Amino acid sequence: MAAPQPRLAADFRTDPHWWDAAPRPDVEPPDLPPRVDVAIVGSGITGLSAAMHLARGGRRVAVLERDRLGIGASSRNAGYVGRTFKHPFGKLLKKRGADFAVTVYRDMQAAFDAVVETVGTEQIECHFRICGRFIMATSPGQYERIAEELELRRKHLGEAYEMVPRGRQHQEVGSDAYHGGAIVPDLGCIHPGLYQLGLLDRARNAGAEMHPRTEVQAVARNGAGFIVTTNRGTLAAREVFVATNGYTGPATPWLQRRVVPFDAFMVATEALPEAVIDRVLPSGRTYIDDNHNVDFMRRSPDGNRILFGGRTGCGQTDPLVMAGVLQPRLDRLLPDLAGVALSRAWTGRCAGTFDLWPHLGTHEGVTYAMGYCFAGVPMGTYLGMKAARRILGVGDARTVFADRPFPTVPFYAGNPWFVPWVMRAWDWQDARAA
């Protein structure tokens, strides 16, 4: 059945809302250098975090991007900064014991802290703030499961939380669609477009060279180093770091077989009166439900729009079509927005992994970090920094996400044809649990 026609504002576009304040740089690429110390593939948060640290460590760095700089998911995501991990603490505790579970979640905290430190130390103006998160329960049973998980984290990790029963949920969200939820007070939000531009500026100022519209076509061993072939010529590199996540392609086939790309979708409302914003999202936190296939929402950094996302990995790629899918969902969850028009609808390509773990490692001499499973801002910042330390051979490069077995499945070559079916199965599980 075709999606309904969305209500669109006069200025509707399918560019990300974030690009209004952080337009993508459109510059001519410089000539490729004949040789660099490190070639970085990808100009998102991961690549630029690594580039900044590597250049400051004295390496000659070339960042190679097939399109405009930072045009991918790093400037398109929801801007949530948290400790998102697809393996709940309680399950890790049961399967692997307290020491392992605590180690994993301490590293998730370190990834969060890496964003806080980077924004502060680098003085990046990107609307970062600790706003807290409201995790919404879609059933009474889910409310109890959220409480059990967060209590385990409080006991073992010292993480604070507060349960909000259904009778008080209007203090947090203007909706009757939920069955209460939980406040995690120390999580944050960010303007991802401005954050990516800030990292780009700091990396460039450190001496990293930026090469937009330079698509990497092959990476081949050449003695102790590599020859990187692009659509604009070749360059020699002593080290190669691949930071392409959902955009990983045939230039690195071993990695392409191990990441599962999927499209995430978001919409932004037209500008709204302050009173409406205060009714629907009164606390100004980030909001997400606890389903497998989540809905998520937040205020825009300027405070006058609602940003909403969901129906991830549904197989559709057209943002306009998805606007017609997401708008009725938003109307149902936040009835005060019924009749409101959309000003933006956009998509970004993320990546998961078959084991639902992020991965940092080295394969045949090529370093990589990818597969963030909905935690791109903190994990990209953190693993980009760890990859730089790994290449430099200085500082603490250890992390629980490094050098883990990176699984694939037979006959998978990078075409994620099965993702819509997986999402349907998750929807079924969510409905059954509710």
Stockholm file with secondary structure:
# STOCKHOLM 1.0

chainA/1-434         MAAPQPRLAADFRTDPHWWDAAPRPDVEPPDLPPRVDVAIVGSGITGLSAAMHLARGGRRVAVLERDRLGIGASSRNAGYVGRTFKHPFGKLLKKRGADFAVTVYRDMQAAFDAVVETVGTEQIECHFRICGRFIMATSPGQYERIAEELELRRKHLGEAYEMVPRGRQHQEVGSDAYHGGAIVPDLGCIHPGLYQLGLLDRARNAGAEMHPRTEVQAVARNGAGFIVTTNRGTLAAREVFVATNGYTGPATPWLQRRVVPFDAFMVATEALPEAVIDRVLPSGRTYIDDNHNVDFMRRSPDGNRILFGGRTGCGQTDPLVMAGVLQPRLDRLLPDLAGVALSRAWTGRCAGTFDLWPHLGTHEGVTYAMGYCFAGVPMGTYLGMKAARRILGVGDARTVFADRPFPTVPFYAGNPWFVPWVMRAWDWQDARAA
#=GR chainA/1-434 SS CCCCCCCEEEEEESSCGGGGTSCCCCCCCCCCCSEEEEEEECCSHHHHHHHHHHHHTTCCEEEECSSSTTCSGGGTSCCEESCCCSSCHHHHHHHHCHHHHHHHHHHHHHHHHHHHHHHHHHTCCSCCEECCEEEECSSHHHHHHHHHHHHHHHHHHCCCCEEECGGGGGGTCSCSSSCCEEEETTCEECCHHHHHHHHHHHHHHHTCEEETTCCEEEEEEETTEEEEEETTEEEEEEEEEECCGGGCCTTSHHHHTTEEEEEEEEEEECCCCHHHHHHHSTTCCEEEESSSSCCEEEECTTSSCEEEECCTTSSCCCHHHHHHHHHHHHHHHCGGGTTCCEEEEEEEEEEEETTSCCEEEEETTEEEEECCTTCHHHHHHHHHHHHHHHHHTCSCCCCTTBSCCCCCCTTCSSCCTTHHHHHHHHHHHHHHHC
#=GC SS_cons         CCCCCCCEEEEEESSCGGGGTSCCCCCCCCCCCSEEEEEEECCSHHHHHHHHHHHHTTCCEEEECSSSTTCSGGGTSCCEESCCCSSCHHHHHHHHCHHHHHHHHHHHHHHHHHHHHHHHHHTCCSCCEECCEEEECSSHHHHHHHHHHHHHHHHHHCCCCEEECGGGGGGTCSCSSSCCEEEETTCEECCHHHHHHHHHHHHHHHTCEEETTCCEEEEEEETTEEEEEETTEEEEEEEEEECCGGGCCTTSHHHHTTEEEEEEEEEEECCCCHHHHHHHSTTCCEEEESSSSCCEEEECTTSSCEEEECCTTSSCCCHHHHHHHHHHHHHHHCGGGTTCCEEEEEEEEEEEETTSCCEEEEETTEEEEECCTTCHHHHHHHHHHHHHHHHHTCSCCCCTTBSCCCCCCTTCSSCCTTHHHHHHHHHHHHHHHC
//
